[in-house]
Amino acid sequence: MTETATTATRIPREQLAARIAQDIPEGSYVNLGIGAPTLVADYLPEDQEIILHTENGMLGMGPSPVAGEIDPDLINAGKQPVTALAGAAYFHHADSFGMMRGGHLDVCVLGAFQVSQGGDLANWSTGAPGAIPAVGGAMDLAIGAKNVYVMTDLLTKTGESKLVEACTYPLTGVGCVTRVYTDHAVFDVTPDGFAVREAFGDNTVELLAELTGLKLVDASSRGIREGE
């Protein structure tokens, strides 16, 4: 990892999850992917109706249960315990995929290994021996949702950018990503490549361009500002 990478501002995943929650409109039907995206459920505003969908067959998922109040029959697609809000509905797995493939989800939040500047998503395999053998429901979410938000670290553990000119890992979906939320900044996918919508802390467009090796556009309406 370069010296620049170690000095760049990073925010914790919980803060990033809260930032993503701010951008989900009231009334949205939303799927939160396996892993870090599930944290978003804990930061959705209580005074707004945002309906969470799980691909294993539920609408109306709530935040994570507190200790001692876990219902073993209530889990999400990642087999994590969840809660159900008043009015929640349960249905067959096939019906759930029909919702995903039929364009009925307004937003999905997914993790990523790579996102290309054209909006291609690679999030299910690095191609390494012993890797997960199939893409699963991620491809249905990536293509079926109206808006695809990616939640990920900007850099790998070895300091390589997850934002790339072209994906080198097996693709989940082509041209499907709307916005990328990273621990360094928020990026929009545009016809001109990645645009920095918001940079956190002391990060600048110039620093982010150095970290990613990409030409970046400054899309912030009020200049680069600190993350909340």
Secondary structure, DSSP 8 states (H G I E B T S, - for coil): --HHHHHS----HHHHHHHHHHTS-TT-EEEE-SSGGGGGGGGS-TTS--EEEETTTEEEE-S---TT---TT-B-TTS-B--EEEEEEE--HHHHHHHHHTT--SEEEE--SEEETT--EE-S----TT--S--TTHHHHHHHSSEEEEEE-SB-TTS-BSEESS--S--SBSS---EEEESSEEEEEETTEEEEEEE-TT--HHHHHHHHTS--EE--TT-S----
